[in-house]
């Protein structure tokens, strides 16, 4: 038993559970354009590019805006992304909020529990972490 308990604890730390929670948009919604409010506080350098590229992969046009929502934007998205450091920086938490005319229609969260623990996958790129999250949010 003394040998099994430390082995179990180590395997739990190494797993570094990833938590993804998504409330996808209703299948009846079919946005042709999503306007994304730029968040200057996000320092994950490629985050916005990864998210816009994946949205556009699904045939949905994107437009970035700073403060005022452009008049022709029925669908808007806000986001946050956080990185942490462990022998290098990596994305450990992100949220996407999708609204239609101001009403929330979808939400997605990516989170590394325990900031990834000892798992080597925590250093995977933003694209490999966020593409499946965006896909699920859009119901694809």
RODO-2510 file (C-alpha; in nm, 4 decimals, decimal comma):
residues 140
     n   res          X          Y          Z
     1     x     0,0000     0,0000     0,0000
     2     x     0,2912     0,2335     0,0774
     3     x     0,4178     0,1939    -0,2799
     4     x     0,0780     0,2304    -0,4461
     5     x    -0,0244     0,5602    -0,2821
     6     x     0,2760     0,7658    -0,4059
     7     x     0,2393     0,6125    -0,7527
     8     x    -0,1292     0,7109    -0,7595
     9     x    -0,0487     1,0647    -0,6426
    10     x     0,2210     1,1037    -0,9086
    11     x    -0,0063     0,9780    -1,1867
    12     x    -0,2789     1,2189    -1,0754
    13     x    -0,0361     1,5130    -1,0869
    14     x     0,0995     1,4086    -1,4248
    15     x    -0,2468     1,3889    -1,5768
    16     x    -0,3064     1,7617    -1,5242
    17     x    -0,6742     1,7324    -1,6059
    18     x    -0,8061     1,9593    -1,8779
    19     x    -1,1554     2,0931    -1,8210
    20     x    -1,3596     2,2085    -2,1204
    21     x    -1,7107     2,3387    -2,0597
    22     x    -1,9167     2,4472    -2,3577
    23     x    -2,2696     2,5735    -2,4022
    24     x    -2,2905     2,5537    -2,7834
    25     x    -2,5079     2,7831    -2,9889
    26     x    -2,8482     2,6483    -3,0806
    27     x    -2,8474     2,4599    -3,4102
    28     x    -3,1147     2,6967    -3,5445
    29     x    -2,8671     2,9850    -3,5274
    30     x    -2,6527     3,0275    -3,8317
    31     x    -2,4288     3,3340    -3,7936
    32     x    -2,2639     3,4553    -4,1118
    33     x    -2,0528     3,7108    -3,9239
    34     x    -1,9187     3,7397    -3,5689
    35     x    -1,7721     4,0659    -3,4444
    36     x    -1,5070     4,0137    -3,1786
    37     x    -1,4231     4,2803    -2,9223
    38     x    -1,0458     4,3029    -2,8956
    39     x    -0,9261     4,2501    -2,5387
    40     x    -0,5964     4,4390    -2,4918
    41     x    -0,5419     4,2732    -2,1531
    42     x    -0,4891     3,9324    -2,3158
    43     x    -0,1164     3,8680    -2,3529
    44     x    -0,1443     3,5280    -2,5208
    45     x     0,0041     3,6599    -2,8425
    46     x    -0,1666     3,4296    -3,0942
    47     x    -0,4999     3,3831    -2,9161
    48     x    -0,7154     3,6191    -3,1234
    49     x    -0,5648     3,4953    -3,4510
    50     x    -0,6293     3,1322    -3,3557
    51     x    -0,9923     3,2003    -3,2608
    52     x    -1,0708     3,4108    -3,5698
    53     x    -0,9010     3,1594    -3,8006
    54     x    -1,1071     2,8746    -3,6553
    55     x    -1,4341     3,0672    -3,6794
    56     x    -1,3558     3,1530    -4,0421
    57     x    -1,2679     2,7872    -4,1057
    58     x    -1,6398     2,7237    -4,0539
    59     x    -1,7357     2,9817    -4,3163
    60     x    -1,8229     3,2579    -4,0706
    61     x    -1,6731     3,6008    -4,1383
    62     x    -1,5105     3,7803    -3,8432
    63     x    -1,4551     4,1470    -3,7690
    64     x    -1,2453     4,2825    -3,4823
    65     x    -1,3599     4,5987    -3,3059
    66     x    -1,2210     4,7977    -3,0144
    67     x    -1,4979     4,9755    -2,8217
    68     x    -1,8167     5,0419    -3,0126
    69     x    -1,9952     4,7475    -3,1717
    70     x    -2,0220     4,8027    -3,5463
    71     x    -2,3831     4,8623    -3,6537
    72     x    -2,3989     4,5552    -3,8786
    73     x    -2,2985     4,3112    -3,6017
    74     x    -2,5810     4,0876    -3,4874
    75     x    -2,3396     3,8372    -3,3270
    76     x    -2,0614     3,9540    -3,0961
    77     x    -1,7927     3,7724    -2,9019
    78     x    -1,5839     3,8667    -2,6024
    79     x    -1,2947     3,6618    -2,4711
    80     x    -1,0304     3,6311    -2,2080
    81     x    -0,7168     3,4187    -2,2048
    82     x    -0,4584     3,3678    -1,9332
    83     x    -0,1154     3,2201    -1,9453
    84     x     0,1127     3,1002    -1,6722
    85     x     0,4742     2,9998    -1,6411
    86     x     0,6445     2,6685    -1,5710
    87     x     0,9822     2,6532    -1,7456
    88     x     0,8072     2,8512    -2,0209
    89     x     0,4722     3,0215    -2,0685
    90     x     0,1561     2,8481    -2,1853
    91     x    -0,2197     2,9029    -2,2082
    92     x    -0,3962     2,7656    -1,9020
    93     x    -0,7386     2,9337    -1,9096
    94     x    -0,9624     3,0873    -2,1758
    95     x    -1,3260     3,1899    -2,2085
    96     x    -1,5358     3,2787    -2,5119
    97     x    -1,8780     3,4467    -2,4783
    98     x    -2,1002     3,4662    -2,7855
    99     x    -2,4048     3,6940    -2,7955
   100     x    -2,6795     3,7747    -3,0427
   101     x    -2,8063     4,1314    -3,0154
   102     x    -2,6701     4,1456    -2,6593
   103     x    -2,8229     3,8167    -2,5394
   104     x    -2,5888     3,5293    -2,4573
   105     x    -2,6265     3,2410    -2,7009
   106     x    -2,3065     3,0454    -2,6330
   107     x    -2,0188     3,0082    -2,3904
   108     x    -1,6965     2,8087    -2,3885
   109     x    -1,4256     2,7644    -2,1279
   110     x    -1,0878     2,5923    -2,1525
   111     x    -0,9088     2,5351    -1,8224
   112     x    -0,6053     2,3373    -1,7141
   113     x    -0,6793     2,2154    -1,3622
   114     x    -0,3826     2,2749    -1,1362
   115     x    -0,2315     2,4701    -1,4280
   116     x    -0,1498     2,1415    -1,5956
   117     x     0,0435     1,9787    -1,3133
   118     x     0,3322     1,7708    -1,4455
   119     x     0,1628     1,6996    -1,7779
   120     x     0,3791     1,7737    -2,0800
   121     x     0,0676     1,8514    -2,2858
   122     x     0,0236     2,1813    -2,1027
   123     x     0,2831     2,3316    -2,3393
   124     x     0,0818     2,2452    -2,6497
   125     x     0,0080     2,5459    -2,8669
   126     x    -0,2944     2,7713    -2,8504
   127     x    -0,4317     2,6264    -3,1745
   128     x    -0,4358     2,2663    -3,0506
   129     x    -0,6099     2,3767    -2,7305
   130     x    -0,8661     2,6188    -2,8760
   131     x    -0,9675     2,4683    -3,2127
   132     x    -1,1804     2,1926    -3,0536
   133     x    -1,3328     2,4458    -2,8122
   134     x    -1,4380     2,6814    -3,0946
   135     x    -1,5698     2,3850    -3,2963
   136     x    -1,7875     2,2735    -3,0060
   137     x    -1,9085     2,6290    -2,9350
   138     x    -2,0253     2,6655    -3,2956
   139     x    -2,1882     2,3219    -3,2848
   140     x    -1,9536     2,1812    -3,5491
***
